Amino acid sequence: MLHQHPAADGERRLRLTDPPLPPSDRATLAGGLRRFDHMYWPHTARENTVLFPAPQHLVGAKAYNELGEHGFEHAVDEVGKLEPAIGVDDLAKLTA
């Protein structure tokens, strides 16, 4: 859900950039960019400092290095395939 919402916001922002841009749309666009910025930076900071380093700490440096350059991405893809099978792929259902 977190990653889908900014995509929908992005589409709205693109529509708002069609010239000419009335003052009310400028305010809407500016607000949308501020909301995205407010969400994006803490989100990516957490991914880069907590989430992405976590597998190395869990499995150890040797096992992590054995995964190779794209091993983590492969693991993320595999998790993405497993989530629907166990019913945890829709965050809206889990957080409602």
C-alpha positions in Angstrom: 0.0 0.0 0.0 2.8 2.4 0.9 4.4 2.0 -2.5 1.1 2.2 -4.4 -0.1 5.4 -2.9 2.8 7.5 -4.1 2.3 6.1 -7.6 -1.3 7.3 -7.7 -0.1 10.7 -6.3 2.5 10.8 -9.0 -0.2 10.4 -11.7 -2.2 13.2 -10.2 0.9 15.4 -10.1 1.6 14.7 -13.8 -1.9 15.7 -14.7 -1.4 18.9 -12.8 1.7 19.9 -14.8 -0.2 20.3 -18.0 0.1 24.0 -19.0 -1.5 26.4 -18.3 -1.5 25.7 -14.6 -4.1 27.7 -12.7 -3.1 29.0 -9.2 -5.3 26.5 -7.4 -3.6 23.6 -9.2 -0.2 25.0 -8.3 -1.2 24.8 -4.7 -2.4 21.3 -5.1 0.7 20.2 -6.9 2.9 21.9 -4.2 1.0 20.1 -1.5 1.3 16.8 -3.2 5.1 17.2 -3.6 5.4 18.1 0.1 3.4 15.1 1.2 5.5 12.8 -1.0 8.7 14.3 0.3 7.5 13.9 3.9 6.8 10.2 3.3 9.7 9.4 0.9 12.8 10.5 2.8 12.1 8.7 6.2 10.9 5.7 4.3 14.1 5.3 2.2 16.3 6.2 5.1 14.7 3.3 7.0 15.1 0.9 4.1 18.8 1.9 3.7 19.8 1.8 7.3 17.5 -0.9 8.8 15.8 -3.1 6.2 18.5 -3.7 3.6 21.3 -4.4 6.1 19.2 -6.7 8.1 19.7 -9.9 6.0 23.4 -9.7 6.4 23.1 -9.6 10.2 20.6 -12.4 10.2 22.5 -14.9 8.1 26.1 -13.7 8.6 28.6 -12.1 6.3 29.7 -15.3 4.7 26.2 -16.5 3.7 25.2 -13.0 2.6 28.2 -12.8 0.3 27.4 -16.2 -1.1 24.1 -14.8 -2.3 26.0 -12.7 -4.8 25.3 -9.2 -6.1 21.7 -9.9 -6.9 21.0 -12.4 -4.2 19.0 -10.0 -2.0 16.9 -8.9 -5.0 16.2 -12.5 -5.8 15.1 -13.1 -2.2 12.8 -10.1 -2.4 11.2 -11.5 -5.5 10.7 -14.9 -3.8 9.1 -13.2 -0.8 6.8 -11.3 -3.3 5.7 -14.7 -4.7 5.1 -16.2 -1.2 3.1 -13.3 0.3 -0.1 -13.9 -1.7 0.1 -17.6 -1.0 -0.2 -16.9 2.8 -2.5 -13.9 2.5 -0.1 -11.1 3.6 0.2 -9.4 0.2 -2.5 -6.7 0.8 -1.3 -4.4 3.6 -4.7 -2.6 3.5 -6.3 -5.8 4.8 -3.7 -6.2 7.5 -3.7 -2.7 8.8 -7.4 -1.8 8.5 
